[in-house]
Amino acid sequence: MDGASTIASLIIALMSGSIPDFEPLNWLYNLLFSTSLPDYLIYGFTAIGLFSLFYSLTVVLIITPISCTLNGSLSTWFNKLSTEDLIFIPLVYTVYLAYLYHYDLLTPTAASVGILAVMLPFIYRLTVYTIDKHLRTDSCYRNLYLFFISFILLIPISALYLIIVHTVITYVTP
């Protein structure tokens, strides 16, 4: 696991608030709607970010060495959209629900909005993979370029996503 998948996981962890007191999604939501994200989403996004880090480290520390031993046949799975990403979504949703349950924040509204919440890492991964595919540089700084371009592009994507989440929270859920 190198390049796009690692960068996507890092961006998921950064944007979702897995670093204490650094919650870009909450800040962006507050900027857009003059209110904070509901507690269940703050906790849910934190769980998603932490799980993404754990999942990525598992791939880096366990699966990648096995792949290398097998002549790299598995390593290409982690640099483009693949079945690994489709498995990631139900795992993230399970972690989201378990984390909210642990903090007594699990409600039908939190569970239904959680379906949208777990799509954000998928959107981030898809965006990073797309940029990686179209980035035309062989520079030693390729991953740095990929990170900054992806991060900057994901800010308006996150804003659009938060508008959708706000609409669901406000008008769809009871």
URGITA-V301371 format. One record per residue. N is the residue number from 0. D_CENTER is the distance of its C-alpha to the mean C-alpha in Angstrom with 1 decimal. Layout:
BEGIN
N;D_CENTER
N;D_CENTER
END
This chain:
BEGIN
0;16.1
1;16.4
2;15.6
3;12.8
4;10.8
5;11.3
6;10.4
7;7.1
8;6.4
9;8.3
10;6.8
11;3.4
12;6.5
13;8.7
14;7.5
15;6.8
16;10.3
17;10.6
18;13.5
19;16.4
20;17.7
21;15.0
22;13.0
23;12.4
24;11.3
25;14.4
26;16.5
27;15.7
28;16.4
29;19.5
30;20.5
31;20.4
32;21.9
33;23.7
34;22.3
35;19.5
36;16.7
37;18.3
38;18.2
39;16.5
40;13.4
41;13.5
42;13.9
43;11.4
44;8.5
45;10.2
46;10.4
47;6.8
48;6.4
49;9.7
50;9.3
51;6.8
52;9.6
53;12.2
54;11.3
55;11.2
56;14.4
57;15.9
58;15.6
59;16.9
60;19.7
61;20.8
62;19.9
63;20.4
64;23.8
65;24.9
66;23.9
67;25.8
68;28.8
69;28.7
70;29.0
71;25.4
72;25.2
73;21.8
74;20.1
75;19.8
76;17.6
77;14.7
78;15.1
79;14.8
80;13.6
81;15.3
82;16.1
83;13.8
84;10.8
85;13.0
86;13.6
87;10.0
88;9.9
89;13.0
90;12.3
91;9.3
92;11.7
93;14.5
94;12.9
95;12.1
96;15.8
97;17.3
98;16.0
99;17.3
100;20.4
101;21.0
102;21.1
103;23.2
104;20.8
105;20.4
106;22.2
107;22.4
108;20.8
109;17.8
110;17.5
111;17.8
112;15.4
113;12.9
114;13.1
115;11.7
116;9.1
117;7.6
118;7.9
119;5.5
120;2.6
121;6.2
122;7.4
123;5.7
124;6.9
125;10.0
126;10.7
127;10.7
128;12.8
129;15.0
130;15.7
131;16.4
132;18.8
133;20.6
134;20.8
135;24.5
136;25.1
137;26.1
138;26.2
139;25.4
140;22.9
141;21.0
142;17.7
143;18.3
144;18.9
145;15.9
146;13.7
147;15.8
148;16.1
149;12.4
150;11.8
151;14.8
152;14.2
153;10.8
154;12.8
155;14.9
156;12.3
157;10.6
158;14.3
159;15.1
160;12.3
161;13.7
162;17.1
163;16.5
164;15.2
165;18.3
166;20.5
167;19.6
168;20.1
169;23.3
170;25.0
171;23.8
172;23.3
173;26.6
END
